Amino acid sequence: MRKGVKVALVGGVFTVMVGGAGYGAYNLVNGVTGGGGSPDSGPAAVQTGPPTSGEVRETARKFLAAWAEGDAAQASGYTNNARAAAEALTGYREDAHLTKVKLTPKQASGARVPFSVSATVSYKGKSKPFTYDSQLTVVRGETTGRPLVDWSVSVVHPSLEKGDTLVTGEATAPPIQAVDRAGTVLRRKDYPSLGPVLDTLRTKYGERAGGKPGVELYIQPENAGSTDAAARTLLTLSKGRPGKLPTTLSAGMQKAAEQAVLRSDESSVVAVKPSTGEILAVANNRKDAFNAAFEGQVAPGSTMKILTAAMFLDKGVTKADGPAPCPATATWQSQTISNLKGMVPNESATFSESFARSCNTAFVKLIDEEGITDASLTEEARDNFGLGRDDWQVGVRTFDGSVPESAGPDRATNAIGQGEVQMNPLNMASVTATAMTGAFRQPVIVPKSLDDRELATARGLRASTVQQLRQMMHRTAVSGTGARAMAGLGSDVGAKTGSAEVDGQKKSDSWFTGYRGDVAVAAMAQRGGHGGDSAGPIVAAVLGAG
């Protein structure tokens, strides 16, 4: 509850109190302001069904008019969550300092009413106009039958999420001037996909960078200060002084990554420098601001076979030129697993060949070999690749992969990147970097020297395992499932494709990871289909820039 706001329901009347003084009431029983309504009139029949077009227009008009007048109590009475609406609308004026509010409804589309907002932000003698568009939806009240605005904080501003508030005042952190590894300034307008990352870096390192905060209208996330959640600036009333913040990014590769993800909707990509763990680029192409490249938690498909292959090699189950038959189907504990449509079975295939073709059944058959247990893949991921321990200190919030110990059918599906395994492009770029160098170097986006944070460590891989993984990944890149995407990138390359099936999706998620020289890149394109179709060209474009 916003400080200074009290909400009460007394005798059927909803009242908002600010500083102890009530400034408006709405009668929830009779649906009118004040205390009107005859006590002798019997209860009216509750209407059902969707609101009519007339009800939609009239409810939107009354709600917007009350909001514009600053009457939070009256406006909230036209919603289906009066308590939450009153709190948000009161804060709109008192915390965000928004006045001279003009709300203009546009043509309704069914129950949805878009509207424009024109207001003035005023704070300590500084004022600026603030305009944006939002929308509301009118629904039928479940118990009252009245047409009501379906309340969500996003009605107030479309960028607000549950728990967020609008605030105008001194910024929570000084602005930063983020620079790449060569000193090039990374401006949001030049690298729009970096926006959420720059916001988080500002929140975490703004003071350390030595800047001075300005005055802003910003979105304050829930539990601000206790997490890495970043405030998001909507309007700057007076600029602060930015402090310079060094990053590990490469402006050239970042530009290439930003352009590459535009090839596919809901796509993300990360590039790292295997010899150091430094992150060279991160980009997302999403309608929301979620940093799926770092925080996504989805099945990685057959790119996971890099890690599974390392487990088989480490355990001595097989070797690159050893046998790994590829039948049409394989059954593990009552679950039958098949290969991608069109793959010709090969009972005499080597492990390198089955890897390059991304044969699911070869991997499923190998998990039944002596020495492989339900915990083997988890241990390989944790101890050798540094995954699943939630201890990475990248410089911004990340999800560090999850490879849980699984029994039953999930032991087989985990091995091919389905089941309970969850990853994101950052995780898979790190897996590729570890596979090609043998050393786990925890990814970072700001230098460790900036704050002396303790980086995660892991054992890494034996030289013989690295040599065989590189040979198999190279084969995949030049003559296997990754060849089309990796064509023209030279000889020092390796790759692995992946297609992850997701419940409820007609089309699988596309995954691809690869390396070229001292650059490892991983990408995913949700609902992008086969790994080489959507994610592959993204990875190739970023590798080409590196």
N, C-alpha and C positions, 0 to 999 in steps of 0.2 A: 504494500500500500504506500502511495506517495506521501511523504511527510507533510503534515498539515491538512490532509484531506480525510474527513470522516464521512462514512456512508452509513445511513441507517434506514431501516424499514419500520415505520411506526404507523400502526393502524391502517396498513395498506397504502401508505404514502411513502414514496422513495424520496429521500432528502439528501442533498450534498451539503456538507458543512466545511467551511474553510476558516481556519483560525477560530472555530467555535461558533461562527455565525452562519445560519442557514441562508442560502441565497436563492433557493428555488425548490419546488416540490412537484412531483408528478404522481397523480393518483393511479395506482396500478390496477385498482378494481374497476373504476369507471372509465379510465382511459382519457381523462381530461386534466388540465392543469388546475391546481387549487383543490378544493374539496367538494366540487360540484357533484351532482347526481342525486336523484331522489332515493331516500332510504326505503320508500314503499314500492319502488319498481322491482319486479321479479328478475331473476337472473336471465340474461339473454342467451339464446342458443349460441354455442361456440361454432364459428364458421370453420370449414375445412377446405382442403384443396389449395392449389397454388394461388397466390395473390393475383388479382386482375391487373391489367395494364394501368387502369385508373388508380388502383391502390398503390401500385409501384411508384407511379409519378407523384402522388400526393404524399406518401410516406417519405420519399426522398426529399421532396420540397420542404416539408416540415422539419425533418432532421437537419438538413443543411442550413435552413434559416435559423434554427435555434443555435446551432454550432457557430455560425457566423456572428450571431449576437453575443456570443460568449456565455450563453446559458447552458452550462454543462448538464444541469439537472433536467431541463426540458428536453435537450437533445438526447440524452441517455435513455429517457423514457420511451423513445421511439426505437429502441434496440432490444434485442433478445438477451442482452447481458448488461443491464443498467449499471451495475456496480463497476465493472471493468471499463465501460465506456465513459462513465463520469470521471473516473480517475485519469484516463488518458486525455480526455478533452479539457479537464481542469489543468493538467500539466502542460497542455498545448499553449496556454496563455501564461501560466505562472512559472513554469520551468524553461520552456522554449522561448518565452517572451515574444510570442507572435500576436500581433495586433492588426487592425484594419483588414480583417479577414473577409475576403469575397469568395464565395463558393458558387460556381455556375454549373448546374446540371446540363448534361448533353443528352442526345437521343438515347433513350433506353433500348436495350437489346434483351427482350424478355424481362427477367427479373433483375438484370444487371444494369446499373446506372453509372456510367462514367461521369466524372465532373472535374472541372479545373479549379485550382486553388491559387489565389493571389493574396499575399499577405506581406506584412512588414516585420522584420526582426529588429527589435530595439533593445539595446543593452548599454547602460552607462554612457549615454550620450552618442552612441554609434548606432546607425540604422542602415538597413539595406532591404531592398525588395526581395521577395522569395516566392517563386512560382513553380508549380508542378501539377501533374495530373494524377488522379486516383480514381477509385471506383468503389461502389457498394452494391450489395445484393439484398433485395427485399424477400423475406420469407414469411410464412404463416406461423404465428406463435403457436407452439405445441399445446399450451394449456389455455391461452386466452383467445386464440383464433384471430387475433389482430395481425395486420400486416406490420412487420417489424424489420428494421435493418439487421441483417445477420452480422453480429459484431465480430470484428477482428481488428487488432491494432493496426493492420495494414490499411484499413480505411483512412486512418489519420495520415499516413504516408506510406507509399507502396514498398519502401525499403525497410520498414519496421517489421521485426519478427517477434514472436511471443517473448515477453519479458523485456523487450527493448523500450527505451524511453527517449524522447527528444529533450535536449538540454542546450541552452545557450549560456556561454560563460567562458572563462579561461579554459583553453584546451587541456585535456587530460595529460598530454605529453607535448614537448616541443616538436616542431616539424623537423624532418630530416632531409638531407640531400644525399640520397643513396648513390654511390658510385660503383662502377664495375671494377674488375681486377686491374684495368689499365687507367682508371680515373675518369672514365666517361660517365657523365651524369645520367642516371636512369629515371627519366621523367615519366609520370603516369600517362601523360598524353601520347608519348611515343611508344610506350609499352603497356597498353591498357590491361593486359592479362596479369601484370604484376601488381595491380591495385591492392588486392587483399593481402598480398605478401608485404608490400610497403606499409600498409596500415599496421600490420602486426609488428614489423620491425620498428616502426615509430613508437608503438606502445611499449615495447620491451627495451629499446635502446635509445629513445629520444633524449632522455636526460643524460645518459652516458656520452652521447655524441656532442653535448655541450650547447645545444640550442636554447632558445627562449620561447615559451608558448605564447600564442596569440589568442584572440577571442573568436570563437566559432560557434555555429549551430551544428551540433553533432548528434549522432545516434549513440546512446550509451547502452551497451549490452547488459543483460542480466548478470549479476555477480561480477561486475567490472572490478578489477583490482585483484580478485582472487584467482583469475585464470589468465590465459594469454589472449582472451577475446579482445579484439581491437575496437576502439571507438571509430566511427566512420563519419568523416566530416561532410556536411551537406552544404555549408556556406561559411565563408571566412569574412568576418567583420573587420578584423585587423590582423595583419600578418605577423607571425612571430619571426624569430631569427632561426633559420635552420642550422643544425649541426651536421657536419659531414660524417657519413656512415659508410665504411668500406664493406663491400660484399665480395663474394667469390664469383659472381656472375660475369659472363662475357656478353657485352652489348651486341656483338655481331651474331652470336649464337642465340641470344634471347630474341632478336628480331626475326631470325629464321624460325624459331620455335613458335613465335606469335603468328607468323604467316602460315606455318605448316598445319597448325590445329584448325585453321579455317577450312581445311579440306573436308572435315567431318564434324557433325554436331556431337555434342557431349563427348568431346575428345580431350585428352590431357597428355602431356609429354614432359619428361625430365631428362636432362643430360648431366652426367658427372664426369670428373676427371679421375680415372681409376688409380693413378699413381699417388693421388693425394686425398681423394674423397670430396674434393671441392665441387659444389653444384655449379654448373655452367649456365644452365637455362631451366626455366620452369614456365609452362604455359597451359592454360585451360581455355576451351571454347564451350562455355556453358551459359544458359540463360540466367542462372543464379550466380552468386559470388562465391560458391563453395570451391575451395582449393582441392579438387579431387586428385590432383597430381601428388599431393603430399598427405592428404587426409582420407582419401578414398579407402573403402573396405569392401572389395569385391573379389570374386574368383578370378585368378590370372590365366586360367586355361593352360594350354600346353607350354607356355613359357616356364611354368613350374618344373618342367622336365629337366631343366638345367640343374636345379637343386636335387631332384630325384636321381638324376644320372650321377651326380657327385656322391650321393649316398651309396649307390650300387658300386661305384668304383672304389670308394673308401672301404666298403665292407668286403671287397673282393668277390662280389657276386658275379661280375662279368668285367670285361674290358672293352675298349673301343672296337677292336677287331674280333671280339668274342661273339658267341652266338646270342641272338635275341630274336627268335622267330616272330613273325608278324601274321598271325592267323586272322581270319575275318572277324571272329568274336572271341572273347575270353570271359570266363565266369569266375567271380570271387564271392564266396559266401552268398550264393543265391542271386547275385546281381550280375547280369550279363552286360558286358561293355563292348561296343563296336567302334570301328574307325570312322573317319569322315567318309561320306558318300563318294564312291568312285575309287577308293584306295584298293589296289590289287594286293591280295594276300601274298606273303613271301615267307615260307617256312624255313628257308635257309638264310635269312637276313642276318647281318651282323648288327651289333649294338649301334655302331656308327650309322649304318644305313637306316635302321628303325628310328633313330633319333632325328636324322635329316628329313625323313618322310613324316615324322610326328605320328608314329604308330602307337595308338593307345594300348592295343592289346599286348604288345611286347612288354610294355611297362607293367601292365597288370599281372602278366604271368611271372615277371621277375620278383614281385613283392612277396611271392610265396616261397622264395628261396631261403635256405638255411641262413640264419644270422639276421634276418629282417624281422623286426617286431613292430607292434603297434606304436612304439615310442621312437623308432629309428629315424623317421623323417623329421619329427619334432626336434630330436637331438641334433641332427645335421643342420637344420635351420638355425637353431639357437647357438650351438657351440662353434660352428664353422662359418656361418653367414651372419651372425649377430641379429637374427630376426626373432620377434615374438617376446622380447623381454621388456618392452616399453621403457627403454632407457636411452634412446637416442637424444642427443642434445644438439639439434640441427641449427638452432637459432630462431626458429618459428615452430609452431605446433605441428606435429606429424603423427601419423599412425605408423607403427614400426613393424607391421606384418603380424600374421597369426597363423601358426601351423600347429594346431592342437593334436595331442595324442588321440588317435581315433581307432576304435575297434569296428568290426563288422564291415559292411560295404564301404564305409567312408575311408577305410585304410587304402582301398584301391582308388577311389575317386580323388582322394587327396593327392595321390602320386601323380595324377595327370592334371592337377590344378583346378579341380572341382571340389565337391564335398564340403568340408568345413574350412578349407584354406581361404584366407583373405589377404589381398595385397593391393598395392597401388603402384603407379609408375616409378616413384622414388624407390620403393622397395626392390622392384625388378631391375632398375638401373644399377642398384647396389649389388644385387645378385650377379649380374653380368660382369660388373667390375671385379668382384671377388673371384669369379670363375676364370677371368682372363689374367689376373695377377697372382692369385693365390692368397692375397692378403685382404682381410676385411678392414676397410678404412671408413669409419662412420661418416656419412655425408654431412657436410656443413654448408651453410649459406652465408655466414659471417665468420671471420677468422676466430679461431679459438683464443688468440691473444687478446681479443677485444674484452673478454670477461673471464678468462681462465676457467671456463666451465670444463667439467670432466666428461670426456667423450667415451662412448661405449667401445668395448673391445671384444674381439672374438679370436678363436684359434686360427682360422683360415684353413687353407687346403694344402695337401701334400703336392710336391712338384709333379709327381706322376699323374695325379688327378687333374691338375691344371693342364698338363700337356695333352691329355686325352680329351678334356672338355673343349679346349681350343680347337683341336683337330675336328671334333664333331660339329662344333658351331661354325667352323670355317666351311665344312662340307655343306651344312644347311644353307649358308649364304651364297655359295657358288653353284650348287647343283641340287639343293633340296627345296623345301617349301618357301625359303626366304630369298631364292635366287632372283626372282622377278623384281622385287623391291630393292635389292642390294646391287643390282646391275650398274656398272660404271663407277663404283666406289673404290676400285683398286683391289689389291690382293691381300692386304693386312686387315681382313674383315672376318666377322663371325655374326651369327644371328640365330634366333629361335622364334618361331611363330606360335600363336595361340588363339584358340576360339573357345570362349567360355559360355556355356549354356546357362541361362538364367530363367528360373521359374516365372511363367507369365509373359515371357518375351518370345515373340515369334522368330526374332533374329538374334543370333549370339553376339556377345561382346567380342570385339576384335582386339587382339593383343600382339605386340611385336617388340622384341628387344634385340639390340645389336651393338657391335663395337667396330670402331675403325681407328687405328692408331691408339692414342691415349684419350679416347672419348668413348663412353658407353651411354647409350640412349635407350629408354623404354617408353612406350606409348600405349594407350588404350583408347578405343573409340566404342562407347557403349552403343549396342545395337548396330555395330559396324560390320558384322559378318565375319568372314575368314580373316585371320591375322594378316595375311599378305595384302588383303584388299583395301583396308582402311588405315589401320595402324602402321602397316609397313611403309607406305609412302611418307608418312609423317616422320618416322624414325630416319628414313633415308635422307630426307630434306635437311634434318638437323645435323646428321653425320656429315653431309656434304658441306655444310657451313663450317664444320669444325676442322 
